[in-house]
Amino acid sequence: MAALWLVASVPIFLFDGIAMNRQNAGPGSVWADADQVHKELAERGISAIDLRGISRVRPAFDIAFDWALIMVAVSCLCRFGVAAAAPALFLIANRQRALGNLLHEAGHRNLYRTPRLNDMIAGVFLAPALLADLARYRSTHARHHAMLGMSQHDPDYIAPATGSFPDWWRTYRKLLLSARGWLASVAGHLIDSNVGAGRRWMLVGWWVALAALLALSAGPGFAAVFVISWYVAKATGFHAITTWREMCDHYGMAAGGIYSFTRDVAVARRWRWIVHPHNNGYHLTHHLVPAVPYYRLPEVWRTLSCLPSYCARGVVCTSYLWGSAAVVRCRQSMAPAR
C-alpha cells in the first residue's frame, strides 16, 4: 500500500536514479508506520493524494516575501550602519532558514508538481543562495527518509554528546562549535566532494551574477553590504538556528520507525516563525505524509491527530524549552538502528 501511494505522490524514495524499496530502504517499521497511517486515512474516506493539493500562488508569494525581508534588512544596514546590525543580521539569518525550508519542499517537489517548474524555481531562487546543489540535496534527503534513525546510514542522524543519554545542551554546544558543521552551514555543497566541480562553479557563478545585478541596480555599496551581511548571518544566526532545528526534528528519539524517531513541534506561531518558518516543525506529520506541501501541514496534522496510531504513538511538543511537553524534555531510548 505504501509503495503504491509513494508512486502516486511523486515518491521521495526515488531520486537521481536511486530506487529504495522495502528491502533496502531501512527499518521495516518506517514503511509500516506509513502503511498504518494511510490505511487509517482510507478507513475514514480520506485519500492521501487529496491531502497534497498544491497552491500555485503560495510558494511564489513566500519566496518573494522572504527575499523582500532580506532586502529590507540589508537596506537598514546600509542606512543605519552598526546600530541596525543585530536585528538586521538576525532577520537575514531567520529568512535564510525560511529559504532553506522552502528548498526542502522543493526537494520533495512540494512547491510545484511539474518537476521542471519546481526545479527551475529552486535552482534560481533557493538552492544557489544557500550554496546548495539541488540534486545532491535531494539525494541525501531521500536517504534520510528511507534510512531514518540508522546511525550509520541516515545523513541527519545526531549522536548524543555523552554516551547513550540525550544531553541536549552538551550536544547542541558540540554541534554549534563543530568546525565541520559550521563549514557546512556557511559553505554548503562547495565543500562536498560528491558535487562535481562544474556544479560547484555554477553556485559561484550564481553569486557573481547576483552581486553584479545588485551593483548595477542598487550600487556597489549595497551589493557589498548584501554579500557581507549574508555570510555573516549564515556563519552566526543561521548556523545556530539550523543546528537547533535539526535537533528538534529527531534528537533524543528512539530509532526503529517514523513514530518512534520523529516529533511534531506545534509551538506558538511567534516562536515557530523563528525556528521553524514555513511550518517545518510539523516533522512527524511530514515524514508520515511527505508529499503534503508545507502550508497544509497544520491542517493535515489536525487530521492525523484523530487517527488511532497517531493518538497512541505520536509525540507532540508544544514548546521548545519550558513545560512537560517541551522539546528538550522529550526523552526516548537512544538505541540507534544499524
LUMVO-33613 format. One record per residue (C-alpha): residue number from 1; x, y, z. Coordinates in nm, 4 decimals, always signed. Layout:
! residues N
[NUM; [X; Y; Z]];
...
This chain:
! residues 338
[1; [+0.0000; +0.0000; +0.0000]];
[2; [+0.2763; +0.2435; +0.0966]];
[3; [+0.4653; +0.1673; -0.2212]];
[4; [+0.1588; +0.2401; -0.4360]];
[5; [+0.0935; +0.5648; -0.2512]];
[6; [+0.4543; +0.6770; -0.2895]];
[7; [+0.4417; +0.6153; -0.6628]];
[8; [+0.1203; +0.8152; -0.6837]];
[9; [+0.2599; +1.1065; -0.4869]];
[10; [+0.5947; +1.1767; -0.6554]];
[11; [+0.7954; +0.9397; -0.4345]];
[12; [+1.0649; +1.0712; -0.2060]];
[13; [+1.2387; +0.7342; -0.2222]];
[14; [+1.3186; +0.7716; -0.5918]];
[15; [+1.5685; +1.0472; -0.6666]];
[16; [+1.8643; +1.0642; -0.9017]];
[17; [+1.8121; +0.7066; -1.0111]];
[18; [+1.8213; +0.5735; -0.6507]];
[19; [+1.5309; +0.3347; -0.6050]];
[20; [+1.4771; +0.2477; -0.2400]];
[21; [+1.2377; -0.0377; -0.1778]];
[22; [+1.1313; -0.2426; +0.1234]];
[23; [+1.4482; -0.4488; +0.1063]];
[24; [+1.6993; -0.1608; +0.1104]];
[25; [+1.5083; +0.1376; +0.2468]];
[26; [+1.5929; +0.0981; +0.6135]];
[27; [+1.3830; -0.0250; +0.9035]];
[28; [+1.0651; -0.2027; +0.8026]];
[29; [+0.8779; -0.0101; +1.0698]];
[30; [+0.9327; +0.3103; +0.8701]];
[31; [+0.7212; +0.1575; +0.5963]];
[32; [+0.4843; +0.0004; +0.8494]];
[33; [+0.4117; +0.3365; +1.0121]];
[34; [+0.3357; +0.4961; +0.6740]];
[35; [+0.1207; +0.1963; +0.5802]];
[36; [-0.0777; +0.2252; +0.9003]];
[37; [-0.1466; +0.5973; +0.8581]];
[38; [-0.2658; +0.5600; +0.5002]];
[39; [-0.4813; +0.2639; +0.5971]];
[40; [-0.6443; +0.4648; +0.8764]];
[41; [-0.6972; +0.7615; +0.6443]];
[42; [-0.8604; +0.5340; +0.3871]];
[43; [-1.0904; +0.3878; +0.6532]];
[44; [-1.2144; +0.7409; +0.7164]];
[45; [-1.2677; +0.8061; +0.3479]];
[46; [-0.9667; +1.0379; +0.3253]];
[47; [-0.7358; +0.9967; +0.0288]];
[48; [-0.3702; +1.0731; +0.0996]];
[49; [-0.3494; +1.2126; -0.2517]];
[50; [-0.6217; +1.4656; -0.1670]];
[51; [-0.4081; +1.5977; +0.1191]];
[52; [-0.1271; +1.7002; -0.1128]];
[53; [-0.3091; +1.9682; -0.3134]];
[54; [-0.0782; +2.2410; -0.4428]];
[55; [-0.1354; +2.6163; -0.4482]];
[56; [+0.0357; +2.7740; -0.7473]];
[57; [+0.0430; +3.1144; -0.5774]];
[58; [+0.1583; +3.0382; -0.2223]];
[59; [+0.5174; +2.9233; -0.2959]];
[60; [+0.5841; +3.2238; -0.5219]];
[61; [+0.4457; +3.4603; -0.2580]];
[62; [+0.6514; +3.3045; +0.0235]];
[63; [+0.9749; +3.3120; -0.1773]];
[64; [+0.9168; +3.6759; -0.2711]];
[65; [+0.8267; +3.7644; +0.0885]];
[66; [+1.1415; +3.6051; +0.2325]];
[67; [+1.3675; +3.7785; -0.0191]];
[68; [+1.1886; +4.1111; +0.0383]];
[69; [+1.2549; +4.0921; +0.4140]];
[70; [+1.6208; +4.0187; +0.3463]];
[71; [+1.6468; +4.3199; +0.1178]];
[72; [+1.4773; +4.5381; +0.3803]];
[73; [+1.7295; +4.4200; +0.6398]];
[74; [+2.0223; +4.4984; +0.4087]];
[75; [+1.8748; +4.8416; +0.3323]];
[76; [+1.8554; +4.9133; +0.7063]];
[77; [+2.2190; +4.8133; +0.7416]];
[78; [+2.3154; +5.0495; +0.4607]];
[79; [+2.1217; +5.3369; +0.6135]];
[80; [+2.1782; +5.2928; +0.9894]];
[81; [+2.5054; +5.1005; +0.9978]];
[82; [+2.6170; +4.9288; +1.3173]];
[83; [+2.3054; +5.0425; +1.5054]];
[84; [+2.0940; +4.8104; +1.2891]];
[85; [+2.3438; +4.5241; +1.2746]];
[86; [+2.1988; +4.2897; +1.5377]];
[87; [+1.8309; +4.2935; +1.4299]];
[88; [+1.9204; +4.3040; +1.0600]];
[89; [+2.1552; +4.0054; +1.0811]];
[90; [+1.9011; +3.8126; +1.2886]];
[91; [+1.6295; +3.8798; +1.0328]];
[92; [+1.8573; +3.7736; +0.7459]];
[93; [+1.9522; +3.4526; +0.9281]];
[94; [+1.5885; +3.3785; +1.0020]];
[95; [+1.4853; +3.4238; +0.6394]];
[96; [+1.7840; +3.2169; +0.5255]];
[97; [+1.6383; +2.9382; +0.7378]];
[98; [+1.2995; +3.0048; +0.5777]];
[99; [+1.4505; +2.9754; +0.2297]];
[100; [+1.6210; +2.6549; +0.3399]];
[101; [+1.2858; +2.5124; +0.4430]];
[102; [+1.1415; +2.6040; +0.1049]];
[103; [+1.4397; +2.4283; -0.0534]];
[104; [+1.3394; +2.1237; +0.1485]];
[105; [+0.9925; +2.1489; -0.0046]];
[106; [+1.1462; +2.1750; -0.3499]];
[107; [+1.3461; +1.8613; -0.2768]];
[108; [+1.0150; +1.6801; -0.2328]];
[109; [+0.8660; +1.8614; -0.5331]];
[110; [+0.6124; +2.0153; -0.2991]];
[111; [+0.6468; +2.3637; -0.4486]];
[112; [+0.5071; +2.2550; -0.7838]];
[113; [+0.4240; +1.9074; -0.9086]];
[114; [+0.5682; +1.9828; -1.2516]];
[115; [+0.9302; +1.8717; -1.1998]];
[116; [+1.0784; +2.1215; -1.4436]];
[117; [+0.8975; +2.4194; -1.2902]];
[118; [+0.9664; +2.3056; -0.9350]];
[119; [+1.3394; +2.2590; -1.0007]];
[120; [+1.3704; +2.5792; -1.2014]];
[121; [+1.2249; +2.7854; -0.9146]];
[122; [+1.4523; +2.6107; -0.6649]];
[123; [+1.7532; +2.6430; -0.8948]];
[124; [+1.7106; +3.0185; -0.9387]];
[125; [+1.5776; +3.1464; -0.6052]];
[126; [+1.6639; +2.8907; -0.3370]];
[127; [+1.9437; +2.6369; -0.3767]];
[128; [+2.2323; +2.8545; -0.5035]];
[129; [+2.1599; +3.1264; -0.2491]];
[130; [+2.2382; +2.8693; +0.0201]];
[131; [+2.5263; +2.7214; -0.1826]];
[132; [+2.3264; +2.4016; -0.2180]];
[133; [+2.3224; +2.1706; -0.5172]];
[134; [+1.9609; +2.0618; -0.5626]];
[135; [+2.0433; +1.7157; -0.6984]];
[136; [+2.2819; +1.6430; -0.4111]];
[137; [+2.0373; +1.7770; -0.1547]];
[138; [+1.7569; +1.5665; -0.2949]];
[139; [+1.9696; +1.2523; -0.2927]];
[140; [+2.0877; +1.2864; +0.0677]];
[141; [+1.7441; +1.3887; +0.1912]];
[142; [+1.5841; +1.0869; +0.0280]];
[143; [+1.8337; +0.8711; +0.2137]];
[144; [+1.7379; +1.0419; +0.5389]];
[145; [+1.3725; +0.9495; +0.4898]];
[146; [+1.4494; +0.5944; +0.3855]];
[147; [+1.7211; +0.5207; +0.6430]];
[148; [+1.5556; +0.7126; +0.9256]];
[149; [+1.7358; +0.6681; +1.2560]];
[150; [+2.0038; +0.4329; +1.1254]];
[151; [+2.3173; +0.5830; +1.2754]];
[152; [+2.5493; +0.4552; +1.0026]];
[153; [+2.3263; +0.5467; +0.7073]];
[154; [+2.0952; +0.8359; +0.8000]];
[155; [+2.2846; +1.1547; +0.6968]];
[156; [+2.0872; +1.3599; +0.9501]];
[157; [+2.1439; +1.1312; +1.2473]];
[158; [+2.2722; +1.3199; +1.5537]];
[159; [+2.4570; +1.1155; +1.8132]];
[160; [+2.4388; +1.2352; +2.1761]];
[161; [+2.7465; +1.4128; +2.3041]];
[162; [+2.7680; +1.1912; +2.6136]];
[163; [+2.7110; +0.8180; +2.5819]];
[164; [+2.3561; +0.6952; +2.5407]];
[165; [+2.1748; +0.9731; +2.7303]];
[166; [+2.0397; +1.2559; +2.5146]];
[167; [+2.2098; +1.5535; +2.6742]];
[168; [+2.0563; +1.8442; +2.4820]];
[169; [+2.2837; +2.1254; +2.5844]];
[170; [+2.6149; +1.9448; +2.5564]];
[171; [+2.5133; +1.8063; +2.2186]];
[172; [+2.3919; +2.1438; +2.0945]];
[173; [+2.7128; +2.3107; +2.2084]];
[174; [+2.9213; +2.0384; +2.0454]];
[175; [+2.7375; +2.0773; +1.7150]];
[176; [+2.7423; +2.4565; +1.7331]];
[177; [+3.1188; +2.4638; +1.7837]];
[178; [+3.1964; +2.1859; +1.5374]];
[179; [+3.4230; +2.3194; +1.2619]];
[180; [+3.2788; +2.0698; +1.0165]];
[181; [+2.9205; +2.1664; +1.0980]];
[182; [+2.9990; +2.5358; +1.0838]];
[183; [+3.1661; +2.4997; +0.7428]];
[184; [+2.8657; +2.3032; +0.6169]];
[185; [+2.6347; +2.5857; +0.7255]];
[186; [+2.8492; +2.8560; +0.5644]];
[187; [+2.9906; +2.6853; +0.2537]];
[188; [+2.7147; +2.4340; +0.1800]];
[189; [+2.7961; +2.1995; -0.1048]];
[190; [+3.1047; +2.3930; -0.2079]];
[191; [+3.2950; +2.1657; +0.0299]];
[192; [+3.1090; +1.8481; -0.0686]];
[193; [+3.3363; +1.6260; -0.2769]];
[194; [+3.0325; +1.4395; -0.4085]];
[195; [+2.9277; +1.7503; -0.6005]];
[196; [+3.1211; +1.7853; -0.9238]];
[197; [+3.3476; +2.0823; -0.9860]];
[198; [+3.1249; +2.2077; -1.2663]];
[199; [+2.8205; +2.2200; -1.0401]];
[200; [+3.0183; +2.3949; -0.7670]];
[201; [+3.1375; +2.6578; -1.0146]];
[202; [+2.7731; +2.7123; -1.1120]];
[203; [+2.6981; +2.8044; -0.7496]];
[204; [+2.9881; +3.0506; -0.7508]];
[205; [+2.8691; +3.1882; -1.0856]];
[206; [+2.5207; +3.2459; -0.9451]];
[207; [+2.6692; +3.4586; -0.6656]];
[208; [+2.8866; +3.6551; -0.9064]];
[209; [+2.5800; +3.7237; -1.1209]];
[210; [+2.3722; +3.8293; -0.8189]];
[211; [+2.6436; +4.0635; -0.6920]];
[212; [+2.6755; +4.2203; -1.0365]];
[213; [+2.2974; +4.2624; -1.0644]];
[214; [+2.2794; +4.4289; -0.7221]];
[215; [+2.5733; +4.6561; -0.8040]];
[216; [+2.4080; +4.7684; -1.1272]];
[217; [+2.0629; +4.8184; -0.9764]];
[218; [+2.1384; +4.9436; -0.6236]];
[219; [+2.5043; +5.0405; -0.6317]];
[220; [+2.8323; +4.8691; -0.5405]];
[221; [+2.7934; +4.9659; -0.1742]];
[222; [+2.4601; +4.7887; -0.1416]];
[223; [+2.5985; +4.4819; -0.3211]];
[224; [+2.8965; +4.4673; -0.0854]];
[225; [+2.6808; +4.5055; +0.2249]];
[226; [+2.4446; +4.2370; +0.0959]];
[227; [+2.7186; +3.9801; +0.0365]];
[228; [+2.8998; +4.0513; +0.3628]];
[229; [+2.5853; +4.0521; +0.5771]];
[230; [+2.4558; +3.7371; +0.4054]];
[231; [+2.7625; +3.5365; +0.5005]];
[232; [+2.7993; +3.6881; +0.8462]];
[233; [+2.4359; +3.5906; +0.9137]];
[234; [+2.4970; +3.2458; +0.7668]];
[235; [+2.8004; +3.1932; +0.9902]];
[236; [+2.6205; +3.3027; +1.3077]];
[237; [+2.2414; +3.3120; +1.3384]];
[238; [+2.1667; +3.0736; +1.0535]];
[239; [+2.4090; +2.8144; +1.1898]];
[240; [+2.2655; +2.8461; +1.5411]];
[241; [+1.9016; +2.8245; +1.4284]];
[242; [+1.9666; +2.5400; +1.1860]];
[243; [+2.1552; +2.3358; +1.4449]];
[244; [+1.8726; +2.3760; +1.6958]];
[245; [+1.6089; +2.2972; +1.4360]];
[246; [+1.7859; +1.9782; +1.3316]];
[247; [+1.7935; +1.8603; +1.6919]];
[248; [+1.4231; +1.9367; +1.7322]];
[249; [+1.3335; +1.7018; +1.4482]];
[250; [+1.4737; +1.3722; +1.5771]];
[251; [+1.7307; +1.4107; +1.8538]];
[252; [+1.6597; +1.2114; +2.1699]];
[253; [+1.4122; +0.9818; +1.9955]];
[254; [+1.4294; +0.6038; +1.9606]];
[255; [+1.5307; +0.4572; +1.6239]];
[256; [+1.3110; +0.1982; +1.4607]];
[257; [+1.0288; +0.3817; +1.2869]];
[258; [+0.8726; +0.7142; +1.1977]];
[259; [+0.6674; +0.7441; +1.5160]];
[260; [+0.9480; +0.6464; +1.7498]];
[261; [+1.2143; +0.8663; +1.5903]];
[262; [+1.0283; +1.1846; +1.4911]];
[263; [+0.8293; +1.4504; +1.6733]];
[264; [+0.5854; +1.7249; +1.5798]];
[265; [+0.6686; +2.0653; +1.7284]];
[266; [+0.3416; +2.2572; +1.7446]];
[267; [+0.4564; +2.5718; +1.9252]];
[268; [+0.3103; +2.9220; +1.9211]];
[269; [+0.3352; +3.0905; +1.5830]];
[270; [+0.5750; +3.3625; +1.7021]];
[271; [+0.8321; +3.1011; +1.8094]];
[272; [+0.7679; +2.8804; +1.5083]];
[273; [+0.8416; +3.1819; +1.2848]];
[274; [+1.1929; +3.1965; +1.4311]];
[275; [+1.2972; +2.8309; +1.4493]];
[276; [+1.0610; +2.6541; +1.2119]];
[277; [+0.9414; +2.9001; +0.9472]];
[278; [+0.7009; +2.7673; +0.6858]];
[279; [+0.5639; +2.5031; +0.9275]];
[280; [+0.8820; +2.2963; +0.9213]];
[281; [+0.8234; +2.1906; +1.2825]];
[282; [+0.5442; +1.9517; +1.1845]];
[283; [+0.8133; +1.6988; +1.1143]];
[284; [+0.6388; +1.3803; +1.2231]];
[285; [+0.3446; +1.4749; +1.0036]];
[286; [+0.5857; +1.5415; +0.7182]];
[287; [+0.7546; +1.2014; +0.7495]];
[288; [+0.4202; +1.0216; +0.7626]];
[289; [+0.2820; +1.2047; +0.4572]];
[290; [+0.5865; +1.3624; +0.2849]];
[291; [+0.4022; +1.4776; -0.0271]];
[292; [+0.1918; +1.7273; +0.1714]];
[293; [+0.3065; +2.0866; +0.0992]];
[294; [+0.4256; +2.2962; +0.3928]];
[295; [+0.1255; +2.5311; +0.4072]];
[296; [-0.1122; +2.2369; +0.4539]];
[297; [+0.0839; +2.0680; +0.7325]];
[298; [-0.1088; +2.2262; +1.0273]];
[299; [-0.4376; +2.1176; +0.8714]];
[300; [-0.3109; +1.7669; +0.7981]];
[301; [-0.1581; +1.7455; +1.1479]];
[302; [-0.5045; +1.8045; +1.2939]];
[303; [-0.6396; +1.5286; +1.0689]];
[304; [-0.3659; +1.2844; +1.1720]];
[305; [-0.4204; +1.3711; +1.5383]];
[306; [-0.7554; +1.1930; +1.5182]];
[307; [-0.6054; +0.8667; +1.3912]];
[308; [-0.5613; +0.5789; +1.6405]];
[309; [-0.1937; +0.5211; +1.5608]];
[310; [-0.1083; +0.8905; +1.5995]];
[311; [-0.3060; +0.9213; +1.9230]];
[312; [-0.1245; +0.6193; +2.0647]];
[313; [+0.2283; +0.6839; +1.9403]];
[314; [+0.2643; +1.0376; +1.8078]];
[315; [+0.4959; +1.2683; +2.0043]];
[316; [+0.3861; +1.6334; +2.0054]];
[317; [+0.5855; +1.9091; +2.1744]];
[318; [+0.4151; +2.2409; +2.2435]];
[319; [+0.7232; +2.4414; +2.3464]];
[320; [+1.0972; +2.4371; +2.2925]];
[321; [+1.2289; +2.4848; +2.6460]];
[322; [+0.9610; +2.5011; +2.9149]];
[323; [+0.6875; +2.2716; +3.0410]];
[324; [+0.6351; +1.8977; +3.0414]];
[325; [+0.5739; +1.8974; +2.6647]];
[326; [+0.8955; +2.0854; +2.5779]];
[327; [+1.1232; +1.9518; +2.3076]];
[328; [+1.4190; +1.9294; +2.5473]];
[329; [+1.2144; +1.7122; +2.7840]];
[330; [+1.1164; +1.4640; +2.5174]];
[331; [+1.3388; +1.1732; +2.6172]];
[332; [+1.3400; +0.8389; +2.4459]];
[333; [+1.5762; +0.5458; +2.4414]];
[334; [+1.8737; +0.6244; +2.2190]];
[335; [+1.9366; +0.2815; +2.0676]];
[336; [+2.0224; +0.3550; +1.7027]];
[337; [+1.9393; +0.1003; +1.4354]];
[338; [+2.2375; -0.0255; +1.2409]];
